[in-house]
Amino acid sequence: MSSTTQLAVIGAGPGGYAAAFYAADLGMQVTLVDPAPNPGGVCLYRGCIPSKALLHVAKLVQEAKHAEAWGISFEAPTIDLDRLRAFKEKVVNQLTGGLGQLSKQRKVSYIQGTASFRDARTLGIAGVDGAGDQTLEFEHAIIATGSHPSKVPGLDLESDRLMDSTGALNLPDIPGSLLVVGGGYIGLELGSVYAALGTKVTVVEMTDGLLPGADRDLVNILAKRIESICEAVLLNTKVVGMKEGKGGITVSLEGDVEPKERTYDRVLVSIGRRPNAVAGIERTGVTVNQRGFVEVDASLRTSEPTIYAIGDVVGEPMLAHKASHEGRTAVEAIAGEKAAFEPLAIPAVVFTDPELAWAGLTENDAKTTGREVTVARFPWGASGRALTLDRSDGMTKLLLDPKTERVLGVGIVGPGAGELIAEGVLAIEMGANATDLRMTIHPHPTLSETVMESAEVFFGHATHVYRPRRGR
């Protein structure tokens, strides 16, 4: 079977379906291709959404334990894994099913199958579940095929006990012990879930700190919490071998740790993600670099004029919201508008407890580039709202241009940091300065006040902390 379309979108994740829906809203004839029965991609089916559902449950368990400090005690929770899985799947099905309905309402042609390029204007689509193959000719195409979990080189092991993020989210059981290989956001989020459910979790990270790349003052607050809920956090340590026995997976460690061999019921490998290749891409003029990422310009156009690419497949940061905005930019460019993806800030959030979020310039970036900045920090120990939550383990900081006082970056660690960071993103994008934040009246008592009070710290007259401004 052969058909034609104005725009073909390959991959129905947050980037792909956002692009397809926007293009349809602009009046384009759109075909969206993905192996899943409904749009959603990794994020909705086995990533962002199911992990946040489980993290919500983990937070509830931890807060119930924490309540003892307030004079309220609960019995140890009884965990029904079947019902927990059902809750997670209900959330996933509701969202993906809703996207399926939105596809129909927008008259987007949705094809369940796997696409490959035959040339720069033609796709071959292999159907699923016995559906026949078909050919799709297009005027333009957007590659939005996403990414998959990376594997540890040389440590392949065929075992049900060895999991990637997808396997961990399936909650096969509650293991007695779990080794998380990788101290990035995926490993810490999933490790937190299993720790809350009663597993003894060990995290191993090859660098000297968790969340490499994030500012240390923010990470240090989170690290204390991670260390308190985990059996161990092993830094400057590498896994160099794995073998399965009757008692679990025995790993060999390299680094200043003893013993060098340890056995765990399960091992979760979370060392990053790699872009998904598109079959037949070599039959087009699209350029793929040595790391497997598709090269694009500011409009997300590849070196093949008819083909665009967005999301994880074009490079870091591999974030759903970045992919969605890239998708809209690509569609606008295809529609003939002058469009470029040039954000001043892309927020990143680690949904652990406490959450950690940042946007714009980081202190690490400033040091690397030699950019002069002034940093204003407000500790949550001085926040009335944080104290009512019994969660003073937080901090809000601003990175400001010392001459113009413009907001260059924002970092937040604490409960709800992921919700608070949006104000920082808006401030950076709008070119706000410290006075703008200081003069914006924030409701009291809220954690959002910490953004305002961080700006007050910059001027040396914060109400709730004494931080005289240097040089005044």
KEMARFI-151699 format. One record per residue (C-alpha): x, y, z; residue number from 1. Coordinates in steps of 0.5 Angstrom, whole numbers, always signed. Each point is the difference from the previous one (the first is absolute). Layout:
<atoms>
+-------+-------+-------+-----+
:     X :     Y :     Z : seq :
+-------+-------+-------+-----+
:     X :     Y :     Z : NUM :
...
+-------+-------+-------+-----+
</atoms>
This chain:
<atoms>
+-------+-------+-------+-----+
:     X :     Y :     Z : seq :
+-------+-------+-------+-----+
:    +0 :    +0 :    +0 :   1 :
:    +3 :    +7 :    -2 :   2 :
:    -3 :    +7 :    +3 :   3 :
:    +3 :    +7 :    +0 :   4 :
:    +0 :    +5 :    +5 :   5 :
:    +2 :    +7 :    +1 :   6 :
:    +4 :    -1 :    +7 :   7 :
:    +3 :    -7 :    +2 :   8 :
:    +2 :    +0 :    +8 :   9 :
:    +4 :    -6 :    +1 :  10 :
:    -1 :    -1 :    +8 :  11 :
:    -6 :    +1 :    +4 :  12 :
:    +4 :    +3 :    +7 :  13 :
:    -1 :    +7 :    +3 :  14 :
:    +4 :    +3 :    -6 :  15 :
:    -4 :    -4 :    -5 :  16 :
:    -7 :    +0 :    +2 :  17 :
:    +1 :    +8 :    +2 :  18 :
:    +3 :    +1 :    -7 :  19 :
:    -6 :    -4 :    -4 :  20 :
:    -6 :    +3 :    +4 :  21 :
:    +3 :    +7 :    -1 :  22 :
:    +1 :    -1 :    -7 :  23 :
:    -7 :    -2 :    -1 :  24 :
:    -2 :    +6 :    +4 :  25 :
:    +3 :    +4 :    -6 :  26 :
:    -4 :    -4 :    -5 :  27 :
:    +5 :    -5 :    -2 :  28 :
:    -1 :    -7 :    -2 :  29 :
:    +4 :    -4 :    +5 :  30 :
:    +1 :    -7 :    +1 :  31 :
:    +3 :    -3 :    +6 :  32 :
:    +4 :    -6 :    +0 :  33 :
:    +2 :    -4 :    +7 :  34 :
:    +0 :    -8 :    +2 :  35 :
:    -4 :    +2 :    +6 :  36 :
:    -8 :    -1 :    -1 :  37 :
:    -1 :    +8 :    +3 :  38 :
:    +5 :    +6 :    +0 :  39 :
:    +4 :    +1 :    +6 :  40 :
:    +7 :    -3 :    -1 :  41 :
:    +5 :    -2 :    +5 :  42 :
:    -2 :    +6 :    +5 :  43 :
:    -7 :    -2 :    +0 :  44 :
:    +0 :    -8 :    +0 :  45 :
:    +7 :    -1 :    +3 :  46 :
:    +3 :    +6 :    +3 :  47 :
:    -2 :    +7 :    +3 :  48 :
:    -7 :    -2 :    +1 :  49 :
:    +0 :    -7 :    +3 :  50 :
:    +6 :    +2 :    +4 :  51 :
:    -3 :    +6 :    +3 :  52 :
:    -6 :    -4 :    +2 :  53 :
:    +4 :    -5 :    +4 :  54 :
:    +4 :    +6 :    +3 :  55 :
:    -6 :    +3 :    +3 :  56 :
:    -1 :    -7 :    +3 :  57 :
:    +7 :    +0 :    +3 :  58 :
:    -1 :    +7 :    +3 :  59 :
:    -6 :    -2 :    +3 :  60 :
:    +3 :    -5 :    +3 :  61 :
:    +6 :    +4 :    +3 :  62 :
:    -5 :    +5 :    +2 :  63 :
:    -4 :    -5 :    +4 :  64 :
:    +7 :    -2 :    +4 :  65 :
:    +2 :    +8 :    +1 :  66 :
:    -7 :    +1 :    +3 :  67 :
:    +3 :    -3 :    +6 :  68 :
:    +4 :    +6 :    +2 :  69 :
:    -7 :    +4 :    +0 :  70 :
:    -3 :    -5 :    +5 :  71 :
:    -4 :    -4 :    -5 :  72 :
:    +2 :    -7 :    -1 :  73 :
:    -2 :    -5 :    -5 :  74 :
:    +1 :    -8 :    -1 :  75 :
:    +5 :    -2 :    -5 :  76 :
:    -4 :    +0 :    -7 :  77 :
:    -2 :    -6 :    -3 :  78 :
:    +2 :    +0 :    -8 :  79 :
:    -5 :    -3 :    -5 :  80 :
:    +5 :    -1 :    -6 :  81 :
:    -6 :    -1 :    -5 :  82 :
:    -4 :    +6 :    +2 :  83 :
:    +6 :    +4 :    +0 :  84 :
:    +1 :    -2 :    -7 :  85 :
:    -7 :    +1 :    -2 :  86 :
:    +0 :    +7 :    +3 :  87 :
:    +6 :    +1 :    -4 :  88 :
:    -3 :    -3 :    -7 :  89 :
:    -6 :    +4 :    +1 :  90 :
:    +4 :    +6 :    +0 :  91 :
:    +3 :    -2 :    -6 :  92 :
:    -6 :    -2 :    -4 :  93 :
:    -4 :    +6 :    +2 :  94 :
:    +5 :    +4 :    -3 :  95 :
:    +2 :    -4 :    -6 :  96 :
:    -7 :    -1 :    -1 :  97 :
:    -2 :    +7 :    +0 :  98 :
:    +6 :    +2 :    -5 :  99 :
:    -3 :    -5 :    -5 : 100 :
:    -7 :    +3 :    +1 : 101 :
:    +4 :    +7 :    -2 : 102 :
:    +3 :    -3 :    -6 : 103 :
:    -7 :    -2 :    -2 : 104 :
:    -3 :    +7 :    +1 : 105 :
:    +5 :    +3 :    -3 : 106 :
:    +0 :    -4 :    -6 : 107 :
:    +7 :    -3 :    +0 : 108 :
:    +1 :    -6 :    -3 : 109 :
:    +3 :    -5 :    +5 : 110 :
:    +4 :    -6 :    -3 : 111 :
:    +2 :    -5 :    +5 : 112 :
:    +7 :    -3 :    -3 : 113 :
:    +7 :    +1 :    -1 : 114 :
:    +2 :    +5 :    -5 : 115 :
:    +7 :    +0 :    -4 : 116 :
:    +2 :    +4 :    -5 : 117 :
:    +0 :    -2 :    -8 : 118 :
:    +2 :    +7 :    -2 : 119 :
:    +0 :    +7 :    +2 : 120 :
:    -8 :    +0 :    -2 : 121 :
:    -2 :    -7 :    +2 : 122 :
:    -1 :    -4 :    +6 : 123 :
:    -1 :    -7 :    +0 : 124 :
:    -4 :    -2 :    +6 : 125 :
:    +0 :    -7 :    +3 : 126 :
:    -7 :    -2 :    +4 : 127 :
:    -1 :    -3 :    +6 : 128 :
:    -4 :    -6 :    +2 : 129 :
:    +0 :    -3 :    -7 : 130 :
:    -2 :    +7 :    -3 : 131 :
:    +2 :    +1 :    -7 : 132 :
:    +6 :    +4 :    -2 : 133 :
:    -1 :    +7 :    -4 : 134 :
:    +3 :    +5 :    -3 : 135 :
:    +0 :    +7 :    +2 : 136 :
:    +2 :    +6 :    -4 : 137 :
:    +1 :    +7 :    +3 : 138 :
:    +1 :    +7 :    -1 : 139 :
:    +4 :    +1 :    +6 : 140 :
:    +2 :    -5 :    +6 : 141 :
:    +2 :    +1 :    +7 : 142 :
:    +4 :    -5 :    +4 : 143 :
:    -2 :    -1 :    +7 : 144 :
:    +2 :    -7 :    +2 : 145 :
:    +3 :    +2 :    +7 : 146 :
:    +5 :    -4 :    +3 : 147 :
:    +1 :    -7 :    +4 : 148 :
:    +4 :    -2 :    +6 : 149 :
:    +8 :    +0 :    +0 : 150 :
:    +3 :    -7 :    +2 : 151 :
:    +6 :    -1 :    +4 : 152 :
:    +6 :    -1 :    -6 : 153 :
:    +2 :    -8 :    +1 : 154 :
:    -5 :    -1 :    +6 : 155 :
:    -5 :    -4 :    -4 : 156 :
:    -4 :    -5 :    +4 : 157 :
:    -6 :    -4 :    -2 : 158 :
:    -4 :    +1 :    +7 : 159 :
:    -7 :    +1 :    +2 : 160 :
:    +4 :    +3 :    +6 : 161 :
:    +3 :    +6 :    -4 : 162 :
:    -4 :    +5 :    -2 : 163 :
:    +0 :    +7 :    -4 : 164 :
:    -5 :    +6 :    +2 : 165 :
:    -6 :    -4 :    -4 : 166 :
:    +1 :    -6 :    +4 : 167 :
:    +0 :    +3 :    +7 : 168 :
:    -6 :    +4 :    -2 : 169 :
:    -4 :    -7 :    -1 : 170 :
:    +1 :    -1 :    +8 : 171 :
:    +2 :    -7 :    -1 : 172 :
:    +0 :    -1 :    +7 : 173 :
:    +3 :    +4 :    +7 : 174 :
:    +7 :    -3 :    +0 : 175 :
:    +4 :    -1 :    +6 : 176 :
:    +6 :    +4 :    -2 : 177 :
:    +1 :    +4 :    -7 : 178 :
:    +6 :    +3 :    -3 : 179 :
:    -1 :    +6 :    -4 : 180 :
:    +6 :    +1 :    -5 : 181 :
:    +0 :    +8 :    -1 : 182 :
:    -1 :    +6 :    +4 : 183 :
:    -4 :    +4 :    -5 : 184 :
:    -8 :    +2 :    +0 : 185 :
:    -3 :    -7 :    -2 : 186 :
:    +4 :    -4 :    +5 : 187 :
:    -1 :    +5 :    +6 : 188 :
:    -8 :    +0 :    -2 : 189 :
:    -1 :    -7 :    -1 : 190 :
:    +5 :    -2 :    +6 : 191 :
:    -4 :    +5 :    +4 : 192 :
:    -7 :    -4 :    -2 : 193 :
:    +3 :    -7 :    +2 : 194 :
:    +3 :    +3 :    +7 : 195 :
:    -6 :    +2 :    +2 : 196 :
:    -4 :    -7 :    -2 : 197 :
:    +5 :    -3 :    +5 : 198 :
:    +6 :    -2 :    -4 : 199 :
:    +7 :    +1 :    +2 : 200 :
:    +3 :    +4 :    -5 : 201 :
:    +8 :    +2 :    -2 : 202 :
:    +2 :    +5 :    -5 : 203 :
:    +6 :    -1 :    -4 : 204 :
:    +3 :    +7 :    -4 : 205 :
:    +6 :    +0 :    -3 : 206 :
:    +1 :    +7 :    +1 : 207 :
:    +2 :    +4 :    +6 : 208 :
:    -8 :    +2 :    +1 : 209 :
:    -7 :    -1 :    -1 : 210 :
:    -3 :    +3 :    -6 : 211 :
:    +6 :    +2 :    -4 : 212 :
:    -1 :    +7 :    -3 : 213 :
:    -4 :    +3 :    +5 : 214 :
:    +2 :    +5 :    +5 : 215 :
:    +3 :    -3 :    +6 : 216 :
:    -3 :    +4 :    +5 : 217 :
:    -7 :    -2 :    -2 : 218 :
:    +2 :    -7 :    -1 : 219 :
:    +3 :    -1 :    +7 : 220 :
:    -7 :    +2 :    +3 : 221 :
:    -3 :    -6 :    -4 : 222 :
:    +6 :    -5 :    +1 : 223 :
:    -1 :    +1 :    +8 : 224 :
:    -7 :    -3 :    -1 : 225 :
:    +2 :    -5 :    -5 : 226 :
:    +5 :    -3 :    +5 : 227 :
:    -5 :    +0 :    +5 : 228 :
:    -5 :    -4 :    -4 : 229 :
:    +5 :    -5 :    -3 : 230 :
:    +5 :    -5 :    +2 : 231 :
:    +6 :    +3 :    -3 : 232 :
:    +2 :    +5 :    -5 : 233 :
:    +7 :    -2 :    -3 : 234 :
:    +3 :    +6 :    -4 : 235 :
:    +6 :    -1 :    -4 : 236 :
:    -2 :    -7 :    -1 : 237 :
:    -1 :    -4 :    -7 : 238 :
:    -3 :    -7 :    -1 : 239 :
:    +5 :    -4 :    -4 : 240 :
:    -3 :    -7 :    +0 : 241 :
:    -7 :    -3 :    +1 : 242 :
:    -2 :    -8 :    +1 : 243 :
:    -6 :    -3 :    +2 : 244 :
:    -1 :    -5 :    +6 : 245 :
:    -5 :    -3 :    +4 : 246 :
:    +0 :    +5 :    +5 : 247 :
:    -1 :    +6 :    -5 : 248 :
:    +5 :    +4 :    -5 : 249 :
:    +7 :    +1 :    +3 : 250 :
:    +4 :    +6 :    -2 : 251 :
:    +7 :    +2 :    +0 : 252 :
:    +2 :    +7 :    +2 : 253 :
:    +6 :    +4 :    -2 : 254 :
:    +2 :    +6 :    +5 : 255 :
:    +1 :    +1 :    +7 : 256 :
:    -5 :    -5 :    +3 : 257 :
:    +0 :    -6 :    +4 : 258 :
:    -2 :    -5 :    -2 : 259 :
:    +1 :    +0 :    -7 : 260 :
:    -5 :    -6 :    -1 : 261 :
:    -8 :    +1 :    +2 : 262 :
:    -6 :    -4 :    -2 : 263 :
:    -7 :    +4 :    -1 : 264 :
:    -7 :    -3 :    -1 : 265 :
:    +0 :    +5 :    -6 : 266 :
:    +4 :    +5 :    -4 : 267 :
:    -3 :    +6 :    -4 : 268 :
:    +5 :    +3 :    -5 : 269 :
:    -2 :    +7 :    -1 : 270 :
:    +6 :    +3 :    -3 : 271 :
:    -3 :    +5 :    -5 : 272 :
:    -4 :    -1 :    -7 : 273 :
:    +2 :    -1 :    -7 : 274 :
:    -4 :    +3 :    -6 : 275 :
:    -4 :    -5 :    -4 : 276 :
:    +3 :    -1 :    -7 : 277 :
:    -5 :    +1 :    -6 : 278 :
:    +0 :    -6 :    -5 : 279 :
:    +2 :    +2 :    -7 : 280 :
:    +2 :    +7 :    +2 : 281 :
:    +7 :    -1 :    -4 : 282 :
:    -5 :    +0 :    -6 : 283 :
:    -1 :    +8 :    +1 : 284 :
:    +5 :    +6 :    +1 : 285 :
:    -1 :    +0 :    +7 : 286 :
:    +6 :    +0 :    +4 : 287 :
:    +1 :    -4 :    +6 : 288 :
:    +6 :    +2 :    +5 : 289 :
:    +5 :    -5 :    +3 : 290 :
:    -4 :    +0 :    +6 : 291 :
:    -7 :    -2 :    -4 : 292 :
:    -3 :    +6 :    +1 : 293 :
:    -3 :    +3 :    -6 : 294 :
:    +3 :    +7 :    -2 : 295 :
:    -5 :    +6 :    -1 : 296 :
:    +0 :    +8 :    +0 : 297 :
:    -4 :    +5 :    +4 : 298 :
:    -6 :    -2 :    -4 : 299 :
:    +1 :    -7 :    +2 : 300 :
:    +1 :    -2 :    -8 : 301 :
:    +5 :    -5 :    -2 : 302 :
:    +5 :    +0 :    -5 : 303 :
:    -6 :    -3 :    -5 : 304 :
:    -5 :    +6 :    -1 : 305 :
:    -6 :    -4 :    +0 : 306 :
:    +2 :    -3 :    +7 : 307 :
:    +0 :    +3 :    +7 : 308 :
:    +2 :    -4 :    +7 : 309 :
:    -2 :    +2 :    +7 : 310 :
:    +0 :    -3 :    +7 : 311 :
:    +5 :    -5 :    +3 : 312 :
:    +3 :    -2 :    -7 : 313 :
:    +3 :    +7 :    -1 : 314 :
:    +4 :    +0 :    +7 : 315 :
:    +0 :    +3 :    +7 : 316 :
:    -4 :    +1 :    +4 : 317 :
:    -4 :    -6 :    -1 : 318 :
:    -7 :    +3 :    +3 : 319 :
:    -7 :    +0 :    -2 : 320 :
:    -1 :    +7 :    +0 : 321 :
:    +6 :    +2 :    -4 : 322 :
:    -3 :    -5 :    -5 : 323 :
:    -7 :    +3 :    +0 : 324 :
:    +3 :    +7 :    -1 : 325 :
:    +4 :    -2 :    -6 : 326 :
:    -5 :    -4 :    -3 : 327 :
:    -4 :    +7 :    +0 : 328 :
:    +6 :    +3 :    -3 : 329 :
:    +1 :    -5 :    -6 : 330 :
:    -8 :    +1 :    -2 : 331 :
:    +1 :    +7 :    +0 : 332 :
:    +6 :    +0 :    -4 : 333 :
:    -4 :    -5 :    -5 : 334 :
:    -6 :    +5 :    +0 : 335 :
:    +5 :    +5 :    -3 : 336 :
:    +1 :    +4 :    +6 : 337 :
:    +7 :    +3 :    +3 : 338 :
:    +0 :    -5 :    +6 : 339 :
:    +6 :    -2 :    +4 : 340 :
:    +1 :    -4 :    +6 : 341 :
:    +4 :    +5 :    +4 : 342 :
:    -2 :    -1 :    +8 : 343 :
:    +4 :    +4 :    +5 : 344 :
:    -2 :    -5 :    +5 : 345 :
:    -2 :    -7 :    +0 : 346 :
:    -2 :    -3 :    +7 : 347 :
:    +2 :    -6 :    +3 : 348 :
:    -3 :    -4 :    +5 : 349 :
:    +2 :    -6 :    +5 : 350 :
:    -7 :    -2 :    +3 : 351 :
:    +4 :    -3 :    +6 : 352 :
:    -2 :    +2 :    +7 : 353 :
:    +2 :    +5 :    +1 : 354 :
:    -1 :    +2 :    -8 : 355 :
:    +6 :    +4 :    -3 : 356 :
:    -1 :    +5 :    -6 : 357 :
:    +4 :    +5 :    -4 : 358 :
:    -1 :    +4 :    -6 : 359 :
:    +5 :    +5 :    -4 : 360 :
:    +7 :    +1 :    +2 : 361 :
:    +3 :    -5 :    +6 : 362 :
:    +6 :    +2 :    +4 : 363 :
:    +4 :    -6 :    -3 : 364 :
:    -2 :    +3 :    -7 : 365 :
:    +3 :    +7 :    +2 : 366 :
:    +6 :    -3 :    +3 : 367 :
:    +1 :    -3 :    -7 : 368 :
:    -1 :    +6 :    -4 : 369 :
:    +3 :    +5 :    +5 : 370 :
:    -6 :    +3 :    +0 : 371 :
:    -1 :    +5 :    +6 : 372 :
:    -6 :    -1 :    +4 : 373 :
:    -3 :    +2 :    +7 : 374 :
:    -3 :    -6 :    +4 : 375 :
:    -6 :    +2 :    +5 : 376 :
:    -2 :    -6 :    +4 : 377 :
:    -6 :    +0 :    +5 : 378 :
:    +0 :    -6 :    +5 : 379 :
:    -7 :    -4 :    +1 : 380 :
:    +2 :    +0 :    +7 : 381 :
:    -3 :    +7 :    +0 : 382 :
:    -6 :    -1 :    -4 : 383 :
:    -6 :    +0 :    +5 : 384 :
:    -4 :    -5 :    -5 : 385 :
:    +6 :    -5 :    -1 : 386 :
:    +0 :    +0 :    +8 : 387 :
:    -8 :    -1 :    +0 : 388 :
:    +2 :    -6 :    -4 : 389 :
:    +6 :    -2 :    +4 : 390 :
:    +4 :    +0 :    -6 : 391 :
:    +6 :    +5 :    +1 : 392 :
:    +4 :    -4 :    -5 : 393 :
:    +0 :    +4 :    -5 : 394 :
:    +3 :    +7 :    -4 : 395 :
:    -2 :    +4 :    -5 : 396 :
:    +6 :    +4 :    -4 : 397 :
:    +0 :    +5 :    -6 : 398 :
:    +6 :    +1 :    -4 : 399 :
:    +0 :    +8 :    -2 : 400 :
:    +5 :    +4 :    -5 : 401 :
:    +3 :    +4 :    +5 : 402 :
:    +0 :    +7 :    -4 : 403 :
:    -7 :    -1 :    -3 : 404 :
:    -3 :    -4 :    +6 : 405 :
:    -4 :    -4 :    -6 : 406 :
:    -2 :    -7 :    +2 : 407 :
:    +5 :    -5 :    -3 : 408 :
:    -2 :    -7 :    +3 : 409 :
:    -4 :    -2 :    +6 : 410 :
:    +1 :    -7 :    +4 : 411 :
:    -5 :    -3 :    +5 : 412 :
:    +0 :    -6 :    +5 : 413 :
:    -5 :    -2 :    +4 : 414 :
:    -7 :    -2 :    +0 : 415 :
:    -4 :    +2 :    -6 : 416 :
:    +6 :    +3 :    -3 : 417 :
:    -2 :    -2 :    -7 : 418 :
:    -7 :    +4 :    +1 : 419 :
:    +4 :    +6 :    +2 : 420 :
:    +5 :    +0 :    -6 : 421 :
:    -4 :    +3 :    -5 : 422 :
:    +0 :    +7 :    +3 : 423 :
:    +7 :    -1 :    -1 : 424 :
:    +0 :    -2 :    -7 : 425 :
:    -5 :    +6 :    -1 : 426 :
:    +5 :    +5 :    +3 : 427 :
:    +5 :    -2 :    -4 : 428 :
:    -4 :    +0 :    -7 : 429 :
:    -3 :    +7 :    +2 : 430 :
:    +7 :    +3 :    +2 : 431 :
:    -2 :    +1 :    +7 : 432 :
:    +5 :    +3 :    +5 : 433 :
:    +0 :    -1 :    +7 : 434 :
:    -4 :    +6 :    +1 : 435 :
:    -6 :    -3 :    -4 : 436 :
:    +0 :    -6 :    +5 : 437 :
:    +1 :    +4 :    +6 : 438 :
:    -6 :    +5 :    -2 : 439 :
:    -4 :    -6 :    -2 : 440 :
:    -5 :    -1 :    +6 : 441 :
:    +0 :    -8 :    +2 : 442 :
:    -6 :    -3 :    +4 : 443 :
:    +2 :    -2 :    +7 : 444 :
:    +1 :    -5 :    +3 : 445 :
:    +3 :    -3 :    -6 : 446 :
:    +6 :    -3 :    -3 : 447 :
:    +0 :    +4 :    -6 : 448 :
:    +2 :    +6 :    +5 : 449 :
:    +7 :    -3 :    +0 : 450 :
:    +1 :    +2 :    -7 : 451 :
:    -2 :    +8 :    +2 : 452 :
:    +4 :    -1 :    +6 : 453 :
:    +6 :    -2 :    -4 : 454 :
:    +0 :    +6 :    -4 : 455 :
:    -1 :    +4 :    +7 : 456 :
:    +7 :    -4 :    +2 : 457 :
:    +3 :    +3 :    -6 : 458 :
:    -1 :    +7 :    +2 : 459 :
:    +2 :    -1 :    +7 : 460 :
:    -7 :    +1 :    +4 : 461 :
:    -4 :    -7 :    +0 : 462 :
:    -5 :    +0 :    +5 : 463 :
:    +1 :    -7 :    +3 : 464 :
:    +8 :    +0 :    +0 : 465 :
:    +5 :    +4 :    +1 : 466 :
:    +5 :    +1 :    -6 : 467 :
:    +3 :    +6 :    -1 : 468 :
:    +2 :    +2 :    -7 : 469 :
:    +8 :    +0 :    -1 : 470 :
:    +2 :    +7 :    -1 : 471 :
:    -5 :    +4 :    +3 : 472 :
+-------+-------+-------+-----+
</atoms>
